Amino acid sequence: MSTITLVEGEVLHTHRGSLAHEELIGHPEGCVVTTSTGTEFLALRPLLSDYVLSMPRGATPIYPKDAAQIIMMADIFPGARVVEAGVGSGGLTLSLLRAVGDSGSLLSIERREDFTDVARGNVEVFFGGEHPAWDLQVGDFADVIAGEEPASIDRIVLDMLAPWENIDAAAGALVPGGVLCMYVATTTQMARVVDALKDDGRWTEPQSWENFVRGWHLEGLAVRPEHRMVGHTGFLVMARRLAPGTQPPARKRRPAPAAYSEELPPVDPVELAADMGEREVPAKKLRRARRNQQIAREAQRTRSGQEPESVRTSLERPPSGRSYDPRG
């Protein structure tokens, strides 16, 4: 699959031949075009999920399967006031902006300025310019959210190493009944943030889950699961803000024997990142992502008269019977 921005006079070069952009410009979606070597490609506008998997990235994005769960389970609605912390490459940001619409607002907070450059480019290329509902800021979540009016945010989504450190700040910003949704990568993080929510006393009983996507091979009588699947990417933890002064109902079930041990020591985010095997994103990778964003935005400025969501076209070869890994 190749995702390109159509520009007059440009040519797409692939290992299966070249294709002039003029052969696509003005044609309807779903048409078939042929490269210089006779290879046929099916031309379609990319879905949001296609774009997230193909866009330049500095950090690994929240994949579509998890973004879809966040939008539904956290009930992100048109007109909602939403805050996300940990923007990365902007994968979840795109879904949140689509969900809140022009009448809502999304405040995105990212600690690393180089990540914000990549995220801003991905959002502007996809929407064809700046989104009216989006505010992107560089800084720590607790510091930025302190500038917001208390109890004024409908939904908060945290994608960070130690979300339990920001539970107090999130509780002050959320309206009663508001949703706090957290995306974590390991079981130790999940257990730590769930315990922190319970100890805080201002939240409903936390829920936690993960989801898997398994495709199926459909070829005549050969109907079976695919050999490969999109398995574990992360855990989702969700809780809702109680009204001020409200005591959460007592637990009705007994904990298992030895379910609780001594209090855990404080966690150093640097040591946690090292234990998780997280690597610093190479500067070369970030430079390449920024360069690709610059090329895409320059190409976009050469275009005119098209709706914002039609600035990119996805080229996909017809199924050949071979398995395809969307992660590349």
C-alpha positions as CSV (number, residue, x, y, z in Angstrom):
1,M,0.0,0.0,0.0
2,S,1.3,3.5,-0.9
3,T,-0.2,6.7,0.5
4,I,0.5,9.8,-1.6
5,T,-0.6,13.4,-2.0
6,L,-1.7,14.1,-5.5
7,V,0.2,16.9,-7.2
8,E,0.1,18.0,-10.9
9,G,3.2,16.9,-12.7
10,E,4.4,14.5,-10.0
11,V,5.1,10.8,-10.5
12,L,4.8,7.9,-8.1
13,H,7.8,5.5,-8.4
14,T,7.5,1.9,-7.0
15,H,9.4,-1.3,-7.5
16,R,6.5,-2.3,-9.8
17,G,6.8,0.7,-12.1
18,S,6.0,4.4,-12.2
19,L,2.6,6.1,-12.2
20,A,1.9,9.7,-13.1
21,H,-0.4,11.6,-10.7
22,E,-2.4,12.9,-13.7
23,E,-3.7,9.4,-14.2
24,L,-5.5,9.7,-10.9
25,I,-6.5,13.3,-10.6
26,G,-10.1,13.8,-11.6
27,H,-11.0,10.2,-11.6
28,P,-13.5,8.7,-9.1
29,E,-12.5,6.5,-6.1
30,G,-12.4,2.8,-6.8
31,C,-10.8,3.1,-10.2
32,V,-7.9,0.9,-11.4
33,V,-4.7,2.4,-12.8
34,T,-1.8,0.7,-14.5
35,T,1.9,1.5,-13.9
36,S,4.6,1.6,-16.6
37,T,5.4,-2.1,-16.1
38,G,1.7,-3.1,-16.4
39,T,1.0,-3.7,-12.7
40,E,-2.6,-2.7,-11.8
41,F,-3.3,-0.7,-8.6
42,L,-6.7,0.0,-7.0
43,A,-7.0,3.7,-6.1
44,L,-9.0,4.8,-3.1
45,R,-9.0,7.6,-0.6
46,P,-7.4,6.4,2.7
47,L,-9.6,5.7,5.7
48,L,-8.5,7.3,8.9
49,S,-7.0,3.9,10.0
50,D,-5.0,3.7,6.8
51,Y,-3.6,7.2,7.3
52,V,-2.6,6.5,10.9
53,L,-0.6,3.4,9.9
54,S,1.1,5.2,7.0
55,M,1.8,8.7,8.3
56,P,5.3,9.8,9.5
57,R,5.9,9.1,13.1
58,G,8.3,10.1,15.8
59,A,6.7,8.0,18.5
60,T,4.6,4.8,18.2
61,P,1.0,5.9,17.8
62,I,-2.0,4.5,19.6
63,Y,-3.2,2.0,16.9
64,P,-6.7,2.2,15.4
65,K,-8.0,-0.8,17.4
66,D,-7.3,1.0,20.7
67,A,-8.3,4.5,19.4
68,A,-11.7,3.0,18.5
69,Q,-12.1,1.6,22.0
70,I,-11.2,4.9,23.6
71,I,-13.7,6.8,21.5
72,M,-16.6,4.5,22.3
73,M,-15.8,3.4,25.9
74,A,-14.8,7.0,27.0
75,D,-17.9,8.3,25.2
76,I,-16.2,11.1,23.2
77,F,-19.1,13.0,21.8
78,P,-19.6,16.0,19.5
79,G,-19.0,19.2,21.4
80,A,-17.1,17.5,24.3
81,R,-14.3,19.3,26.1
82,V,-11.4,16.8,25.9
83,V,-7.8,16.8,27.1
84,E,-5.2,14.3,26.0
85,A,-1.6,14.1,27.4
86,G,1.1,12.2,25.5
87,V,0.4,13.2,21.9
88,G,3.2,11.3,20.3
89,S,2.7,11.2,16.5
90,G,-1.0,12.4,16.7
91,G,-2.6,9.0,15.9
92,L,-5.2,9.3,18.7
93,T,-5.5,13.1,18.2
94,L,-7.0,12.5,14.7
95,S,-9.7,10.3,16.1
96,L,-10.5,12.7,19.0
97,L,-10.8,15.7,16.7
98,R,-13.2,13.7,14.5
99,A,-15.3,12.8,17.5
100,V,-15.5,16.3,19.2
101,G,-16.1,18.1,15.9
102,D,-15.8,21.8,15.3
103,S,-18.1,22.6,18.2
104,G,-16.0,20.8,20.8
105,S,-12.4,21.4,22.0
106,L,-9.3,19.2,22.3
107,L,-6.3,20.3,24.4
108,S,-3.3,18.1,23.5
109,I,-0.3,18.2,25.9
110,E,3.1,16.8,25.0
111,R,6.4,17.1,26.9
112,R,8.6,16.9,23.8
113,E,8.6,19.7,21.3
114,D,10.0,17.5,18.5
115,F,7.0,15.2,18.9
116,T,4.6,18.1,18.7
117,D,6.2,19.1,15.3
118,V,5.4,15.6,13.9
119,A,1.9,15.5,15.4
120,R,1.0,19.0,14.1
121,G,2.1,18.1,10.6
122,N,0.2,14.8,10.6
123,V,-3.0,16.6,11.8
124,E,-2.7,19.5,9.3
125,V,-2.0,17.2,6.4
126,F,-5.0,15.0,7.2
127,F,-7.5,17.8,7.7
128,G,-6.1,20.1,5.1
129,G,-5.0,22.8,7.5
130,E,-5.4,23.8,11.2
131,H,-8.4,22.2,13.0
132,P,-10.5,24.9,14.7
133,A,-11.1,22.7,17.8
134,W,-7.4,21.9,18.5
135,D,-5.0,23.4,20.9
136,L,-1.5,21.8,21.1
137,Q,0.7,22.8,24.0
138,V,4.2,21.7,25.2
139,G,4.6,21.0,28.9
140,D,3.7,18.7,31.8
141,F,0.1,17.6,32.2
142,A,-0.2,18.8,35.8
143,D,1.2,22.2,35.0
144,V,-0.9,22.9,31.9
145,I,-4.2,21.5,33.3
146,A,-3.7,23.8,36.3
147,G,-4.4,26.7,34.0
148,E,-7.9,25.3,33.1
149,E,-11.0,26.2,35.1
150,P,-11.7,23.5,37.8
151,A,-14.4,21.0,36.9
152,S,-14.6,22.2,33.3
153,I,-13.3,19.1,31.3
154,D,-15.6,16.3,30.1
155,R,-13.0,13.7,29.2
156,I,-9.3,13.2,29.9
157,V,-7.0,10.6,28.1
158,L,-3.5,9.9,29.4
159,D,-0.9,8.1,27.5
160,M,2.3,8.3,29.6
161,L,4.7,6.2,31.7
162,A,3.3,7.0,35.2
163,P,-0.3,8.2,34.9
164,W,-0.9,7.6,38.6
165,E,1.2,10.7,39.3
166,N,-1.5,12.9,37.6
167,I,-4.7,11.4,39.1
168,D,-5.1,14.4,41.5
169,A,-4.7,16.9,38.7
170,A,-7.2,15.0,36.5
171,A,-9.7,14.9,39.4
172,G,-9.6,18.6,39.8
173,A,-10.2,19.3,36.1
174,L,-13.0,16.8,35.4
175,V,-16.7,17.6,35.8
176,P,-18.6,15.2,38.1
177,G,-19.3,12.1,36.0
178,G,-16.4,12.9,33.6
179,V,-14.3,10.1,32.3
180,L,-10.6,9.4,32.8
181,C,-9.1,6.9,30.4
182,M,-5.5,5.8,30.5
183,Y,-3.4,3.8,28.1
184,V,-0.6,1.8,29.6
185,A,1.8,-0.8,28.1
186,T,2.5,-3.2,31.0
187,T,0.6,-5.1,33.7
188,T,2.7,-3.4,36.4
189,Q,1.6,0.0,35.2
190,M,-2.0,-1.2,35.0
191,A,-2.0,-2.6,38.5
192,R,-0.3,0.6,39.9
193,V,-2.8,3.0,38.3
194,V,-5.8,0.9,39.4
195,D,-4.6,0.9,43.0
196,A,-4.0,4.6,42.9
197,L,-7.5,5.3,41.6
198,K,-9.0,3.2,44.4
199,D,-6.9,4.8,47.1
200,D,-7.8,8.3,45.8
201,G,-11.4,7.8,46.7
202,R,-12.9,10.2,44.1
203,W,-13.5,7.7,41.4
204,T,-15.8,4.9,40.5
205,E,-14.5,1.3,40.4
206,P,-11.8,1.2,37.7
207,Q,-12.3,-0.9,34.7
208,S,-9.4,-2.4,32.7
209,W,-9.2,-4.4,29.5
210,E,-7.2,-5.1,26.3
211,N,-8.5,-6.0,22.9
212,F,-7.2,-8.1,20.0
213,V,-7.9,-8.1,16.3
214,R,-7.7,-11.3,14.3
215,G,-8.4,-11.3,10.6
216,W,-9.8,-14.3,8.7
217,H,-8.5,-15.8,5.4
218,L,-11.4,-16.2,3.0
219,E,-10.6,-18.1,-0.2
220,G,-13.2,-20.6,-1.5
221,L,-13.5,-23.4,1.0
222,A,-10.3,-22.3,2.8
223,V,-12.0,-20.2,5.6
224,R,-9.8,-20.0,8.6
225,P,-8.1,-17.4,10.9
226,E,-5.1,-15.6,9.6
227,H,-1.8,-16.9,10.7
228,R,-0.8,-13.5,12.1
229,M,-2.9,-11.1,14.2
230,V,-2.7,-7.7,15.8
231,G,-2.3,-8.9,19.4
232,H,-1.3,-6.9,22.5
233,T,-0.6,-3.3,22.1
234,G,-1.6,-1.9,25.4
235,F,-4.1,-1.9,28.3
236,L,-6.9,0.6,28.8
237,V,-8.0,1.7,32.3
238,M,-11.1,3.8,32.8
239,A,-12.9,5.4,35.8
240,R,-15.4,8.2,36.3
241,R,-15.2,11.2,38.5
242,L,-17.5,11.1,41.5
243,A,-19.4,14.2,42.8
244,P,-17.3,16.3,45.3
245,G,-17.7,14.9,48.9
246,T,-19.2,11.6,47.7
247,Q,-18.0,8.4,49.3
248,P,-17.7,5.5,46.8
249,P,-20.0,2.5,47.6
250,A,-18.3,-0.2,49.7
251,R,-17.0,-3.2,47.7
252,K,-19.5,-6.1,47.7
253,R,-16.9,-8.8,47.0
254,R,-14.1,-10.1,49.1
255,P,-10.6,-9.8,47.8
256,A,-8.7,-13.0,47.2
257,P,-6.3,-14.1,50.0
258,A,-2.9,-12.3,49.8
259,A,-4.3,-10.0,47.0
260,Y,-2.8,-7.0,48.7
261,S,0.8,-6.7,49.8
262,E,2.9,-3.9,51.3
263,E,2.8,-0.4,49.8
264,L,4.8,-0.1,46.6
265,P,7.8,2.2,46.6
266,P,7.8,5.4,44.5
267,V,8.6,4.9,40.9
268,D,11.3,6.8,39.0
269,P,10.1,7.4,35.5
270,V,13.6,7.1,34.1
271,E,14.1,3.8,35.8
272,L,10.7,2.6,34.7
273,A,11.4,3.5,31.1
274,A,14.7,1.5,31.3
275,D,12.9,-1.5,32.9
276,M,10.3,-1.4,30.1
277,G,13.0,-1.5,27.5
278,E,11.9,1.9,26.0
279,R,14.4,3.4,23.7
280,E,15.1,7.0,22.9
281,V,13.6,7.8,19.5
282,P,16.6,8.3,17.2
283,A,17.2,11.9,16.0
284,K,17.5,10.6,12.5
285,K,14.0,9.1,12.6
286,L,12.6,12.4,13.9
287,R,14.4,14.4,11.2
288,R,13.0,12.1,8.5
289,A,9.5,12.4,9.9
290,R,9.8,16.2,9.9
291,R,11.1,16.2,6.4
292,N,8.2,14.0,5.2
293,Q,5.8,16.4,6.9
294,Q,7.4,19.4,5.2
295,I,7.1,17.7,1.8
296,A,3.5,16.8,2.4
297,R,2.6,20.3,3.5
298,E,4.4,21.9,0.5
299,A,2.5,19.6,-1.8
300,Q,-0.7,20.5,-0.1
301,R,-0.2,24.2,-0.8
302,T,0.0,23.5,-4.5
303,R,-3.5,22.1,-4.5
304,S,-6.7,24.1,-4.6
305,G,-10.4,23.5,-4.9
306,Q,-10.7,20.2,-3.0
307,E,-12.4,19.3,0.3
308,P,-10.0,18.9,3.3
309,E,-10.3,15.2,3.7
310,S,-9.5,14.4,0.0
311,V,-5.9,15.6,0.1
312,R,-4.4,12.1,0.1
313,T,-5.0,9.1,-2.0
314,S,-4.3,5.5,-1.1
315,L,-3.1,3.0,-3.7
316,E,-3.7,-0.6,-2.9
317,R,-2.9,-3.6,-5.1
318,P,-5.7,-6.2,-5.5
319,P,-5.4,-9.2,-3.1
320,S,-2.7,-11.6,-4.3
321,G,-3.2,-14.4,-1.7
322,R,-0.2,-13.3,0.3
323,S,-0.6,-12.1,3.9
324,Y,-0.2,-8.3,4.5
325,D,1.1,-6.7,7.7
326,P,-0.3,-3.2,8.1
327,R,2.5,-2.3,10.4
328,G,5.0,-2.6,7.5
